[in-house]
């Protein structure tokens, strides 16, 4: 499992379509990834709402520009 650091942003995407909703992104220093959980819907996942706008560490696997999320921890909660 890999760790990725950045800020979580929830964005309204695909307006007017059946897949309209809030999508979660991890915005790192050099790039960003869309966040999803194995077997979950890629939008309107309540799991990400408490992390919106927060600096976090995401544990998971990167696949084709997505991070398949296993766990998220707020950055200040991580021991240095």
mmCIF file of the C-alpha atoms, coordinates in Angstrom:
data_MODEL
# 
_entry.id   MODEL 
# 
loop_
_atom_site.group_PDB 
_atom_site.id 
_atom_site.type_symbol 
_atom_site.label_atom_id 
_atom_site.label_alt_id 
_atom_site.label_comp_id 
_atom_site.label_asym_id 
_atom_site.label_entity_id 
_atom_site.label_seq_id 
_atom_site.pdbx_PDB_ins_code 
_atom_site.Cartn_x 
_atom_site.Cartn_y 
_atom_site.Cartn_z 
_atom_site.occupancy 
_atom_site.B_iso_or_equiv 
_atom_site.pdbx_formal_charge 
_atom_site.auth_seq_id 
_atom_site.auth_comp_id 
_atom_site.auth_asym_id 
_atom_site.auth_atom_id 
_atom_site.pdbx_PDB_model_num 
ATOM 1  C CA . UNK A 1 1  ? 0.000   0.000  0.000   1.00 0.00 ? 1  UNK A CA 1 
ATOM 2  C CA . UNK A 1 2  ? 1.264   3.481  -0.884  1.00 0.00 ? 2  UNK A CA 1 
ATOM 3  C CA . UNK A 1 3  ? 0.833   6.819  0.862   1.00 0.00 ? 3  UNK A CA 1 
ATOM 4  C CA . UNK A 1 4  ? -0.174  10.033 -0.902  1.00 0.00 ? 4  UNK A CA 1 
ATOM 5  C CA . UNK A 1 5  ? -0.228  13.504 0.705   1.00 0.00 ? 5  UNK A CA 1 
ATOM 6  C CA . UNK A 1 6  ? -2.349  16.446 -0.305  1.00 0.00 ? 6  UNK A CA 1 
ATOM 7  C CA . UNK A 1 7  ? -5.566  18.351 0.184   1.00 0.00 ? 7  UNK A CA 1 
ATOM 8  C CA . UNK A 1 8  ? -8.980  16.768 -0.396  1.00 0.00 ? 8  UNK A CA 1 
ATOM 9  C CA . UNK A 1 9  ? -11.336 18.763 -2.621  1.00 0.00 ? 9  UNK A CA 1 
ATOM 10 C CA . UNK A 1 10 ? -14.940 17.831 -3.361  1.00 0.00 ? 10 UNK A CA 1 
ATOM 11 C CA . UNK A 1 11 ? -16.048 19.091 -6.787  1.00 0.00 ? 11 UNK A CA 1 
ATOM 12 C CA . UNK A 1 12 ? -19.386 19.048 -8.551  1.00 0.00 ? 12 UNK A CA 1 
ATOM 13 C CA . UNK A 1 13 ? -18.776 17.255 -11.869 1.00 0.00 ? 13 UNK A CA 1 
ATOM 14 C CA . UNK A 1 14 ? -20.825 16.006 -14.833 1.00 0.00 ? 14 UNK A CA 1 
ATOM 15 C CA . UNK A 1 15 ? -23.603 18.546 -14.302 1.00 0.00 ? 15 UNK A CA 1 
ATOM 16 C CA . UNK A 1 16 ? -26.856 17.596 -15.994 1.00 0.00 ? 16 UNK A CA 1 
ATOM 17 C CA . UNK A 1 17 ? -25.922 13.945 -16.483 1.00 0.00 ? 17 UNK A CA 1 
ATOM 18 C CA . UNK A 1 18 ? -26.893 10.816 -14.578 1.00 0.00 ? 18 UNK A CA 1 
ATOM 19 C CA . UNK A 1 19 ? -23.419 10.783 -13.044 1.00 0.00 ? 19 UNK A CA 1 
ATOM 20 C CA . UNK A 1 20 ? -23.675 14.342 -11.689 1.00 0.00 ? 20 UNK A CA 1 
ATOM 21 C CA . UNK A 1 21 ? -22.380 14.575 -8.156  1.00 0.00 ? 21 UNK A CA 1 
ATOM 22 C CA . UNK A 1 22 ? -19.573 15.481 -5.824  1.00 0.00 ? 22 UNK A CA 1 
ATOM 23 C CA . UNK A 1 23 ? -16.311 13.781 -6.756  1.00 0.00 ? 23 UNK A CA 1 
ATOM 24 C CA . UNK A 1 24 ? -13.355 13.678 -4.373  1.00 0.00 ? 24 UNK A CA 1 
ATOM 25 C CA . UNK A 1 25 ? -9.865  14.697 -5.499  1.00 0.00 ? 25 UNK A CA 1 
ATOM 26 C CA . UNK A 1 26 ? -6.525  14.616 -3.740  1.00 0.00 ? 26 UNK A CA 1 
ATOM 27 C CA . UNK A 1 27 ? -4.503  17.675 -4.772  1.00 0.00 ? 27 UNK A CA 1 
ATOM 28 C CA . UNK A 1 28 ? -0.797  17.119 -4.203  1.00 0.00 ? 28 UNK A CA 1 
ATOM 29 C CA . UNK A 1 29 ? 2.118   19.463 -4.815  1.00 0.00 ? 29 UNK A CA 1 
ATOM 30 C CA . UNK A 1 30 ? 2.761   18.223 -8.348  1.00 0.00 ? 30 UNK A CA 1 
ATOM 31 C CA . UNK A 1 31 ? -0.459  16.505 -9.438  1.00 0.00 ? 31 UNK A CA 1 
ATOM 32 C CA . UNK A 1 32 ? -3.944  15.438 -8.459  1.00 0.00 ? 32 UNK A CA 1 
ATOM 33 C CA . UNK A 1 33 ? -5.854  12.182 -8.378  1.00 0.00 ? 33 UNK A CA 1 
ATOM 34 C CA . UNK A 1 34 ? -9.511  11.289 -8.243  1.00 0.00 ? 34 UNK A CA 1 
ATOM 35 C CA . UNK A 1 35 ? -10.334 9.299  -5.117  1.00 0.00 ? 35 UNK A CA 1 
ATOM 36 C CA . UNK A 1 36 ? -12.549 6.236  -5.071  1.00 0.00 ? 36 UNK A CA 1 
ATOM 37 C CA . UNK A 1 37 ? -13.093 3.219  -2.850  1.00 0.00 ? 37 UNK A CA 1 
ATOM 38 C CA . UNK A 1 38 ? -13.086 -0.378 -4.072  1.00 0.00 ? 38 UNK A CA 1 
ATOM 39 C CA . UNK A 1 39 ? -16.618 -1.306 -5.110  1.00 0.00 ? 39 UNK A CA 1 
ATOM 40 C CA . UNK A 1 40 ? -17.993 2.142  -4.254  1.00 0.00 ? 40 UNK A CA 1 
ATOM 41 C CA . UNK A 1 41 ? -19.652 4.823  -6.323  1.00 0.00 ? 41 UNK A CA 1 
ATOM 42 C CA . UNK A 1 42 ? -17.146 7.401  -7.633  1.00 0.00 ? 42 UNK A CA 1 
ATOM 43 C CA . UNK A 1 43 ? -19.409 10.300 -6.590  1.00 0.00 ? 43 UNK A CA 1 
ATOM 44 C CA . UNK A 1 44 ? -21.445 11.449 -3.587  1.00 0.00 ? 44 UNK A CA 1 
ATOM 45 C CA . UNK A 1 45 ? -19.470 9.174  -1.228  1.00 0.00 ? 45 UNK A CA 1 
ATOM 46 C CA . UNK A 1 46 ? -20.123 10.490 2.295   1.00 0.00 ? 46 UNK A CA 1 
ATOM 47 C CA . UNK A 1 47 ? -16.768 9.080  3.442   1.00 0.00 ? 47 UNK A CA 1 
ATOM 48 C CA . UNK A 1 48 ? -14.895 12.077 1.983   1.00 0.00 ? 48 UNK A CA 1 
ATOM 49 C CA . UNK A 1 49 ? -17.070 14.908 3.374   1.00 0.00 ? 49 UNK A CA 1 
ATOM 50 C CA . UNK A 1 50 ? -15.246 15.254 6.742   1.00 0.00 ? 50 UNK A CA 1 
ATOM 51 C CA . UNK A 1 51 ? -11.933 15.616 4.871   1.00 0.00 ? 51 UNK A CA 1 
ATOM 52 C CA . UNK A 1 52 ? -13.042 18.293 2.361   1.00 0.00 ? 52 UNK A CA 1 
ATOM 53 C CA . UNK A 1 53 ? -10.497 21.121 2.429   1.00 0.00 ? 53 UNK A CA 1 
ATOM 54 C CA . UNK A 1 54 ? -8.153  19.272 4.795   1.00 0.00 ? 54 UNK A CA 1 
ATOM 55 C CA . UNK A 1 55 ? -4.545  18.200 4.358   1.00 0.00 ? 55 UNK A CA 1 
ATOM 56 C CA . UNK A 1 56 ? -4.458  14.422 4.574   1.00 0.00 ? 56 UNK A CA 1 
ATOM 57 C CA . UNK A 1 57 ? -2.444  11.263 4.043   1.00 0.00 ? 57 UNK A CA 1 
ATOM 58 C CA . UNK A 1 58 ? -4.246  8.724  1.862   1.00 0.00 ? 58 UNK A CA 1 
ATOM 59 C CA . UNK A 1 59 ? -3.282  5.062  1.990   1.00 0.00 ? 59 UNK A CA 1 
ATOM 60 C CA . UNK A 1 60 ? -4.169  3.109  -1.127  1.00 0.00 ? 60 UNK A CA 1 
ATOM 61 C CA . UNK A 1 61 ? -3.142  2.055  -4.604  1.00 0.00 ? 61 UNK A CA 1 
ATOM 62 C CA . UNK A 1 62 ? -2.837  4.237  -7.702  1.00 0.00 ? 62 UNK A CA 1 
ATOM 63 C CA . UNK A 1 63 ? -4.575  2.998  -10.859 1.00 0.00 ? 63 UNK A CA 1 
ATOM 64 C CA . UNK A 1 64 ? -4.939  5.019  -14.055 1.00 0.00 ? 64 UNK A CA 1 
ATOM 65 C CA . UNK A 1 65 ? -5.041  8.433  -12.347 1.00 0.00 ? 65 UNK A CA 1 
ATOM 66 C CA . UNK A 1 66 ? -7.254  7.239  -9.509  1.00 0.00 ? 66 UNK A CA 1 
ATOM 67 C CA . UNK A 1 67 ? -6.331  6.328  -5.969  1.00 0.00 ? 67 UNK A CA 1 
ATOM 68 C CA . UNK A 1 68 ? -8.224  3.310  -4.659  1.00 0.00 ? 68 UNK A CA 1 
ATOM 69 C CA . UNK A 1 69 ? -8.544  4.474  -1.047  1.00 0.00 ? 69 UNK A CA 1 
ATOM 70 C CA . UNK A 1 70 ? -8.018  2.153  1.893   1.00 0.00 ? 70 UNK A CA 1 
ATOM 71 C CA . UNK A 1 71 ? -7.707  4.779  4.624   1.00 0.00 ? 71 UNK A CA 1 
ATOM 72 C CA . UNK A 1 72 ? -7.439  8.562  5.095   1.00 0.00 ? 72 UNK A CA 1 
ATOM 73 C CA . UNK A 1 73 ? -5.798  10.320 8.032   1.00 0.00 ? 73 UNK A CA 1 
ATOM 74 C CA . UNK A 1 74 ? -5.693  14.069 8.616   1.00 0.00 ? 74 UNK A CA 1 
ATOM 75 C CA . UNK A 1 75 ? -2.092  15.267 8.276   1.00 0.00 ? 75 UNK A CA 1 
ATOM 76 C CA . UNK A 1 76 ? -1.830  16.753 11.809  1.00 0.00 ? 76 UNK A CA 1 
ATOM 77 C CA . UNK A 1 77 ? -2.895  13.366 13.252  1.00 0.00 ? 77 UNK A CA 1 
ATOM 78 C CA . UNK A 1 78 ? 0.062   11.587 11.617  1.00 0.00 ? 78 UNK A CA 1 
ATOM 79 C CA . UNK A 1 79 ? 3.119   11.087 13.847  1.00 0.00 ? 79 UNK A CA 1 
ATOM 80 C CA . UNK A 1 80 ? 6.242   12.618 12.348  1.00 0.00 ? 80 UNK A CA 1 
# 
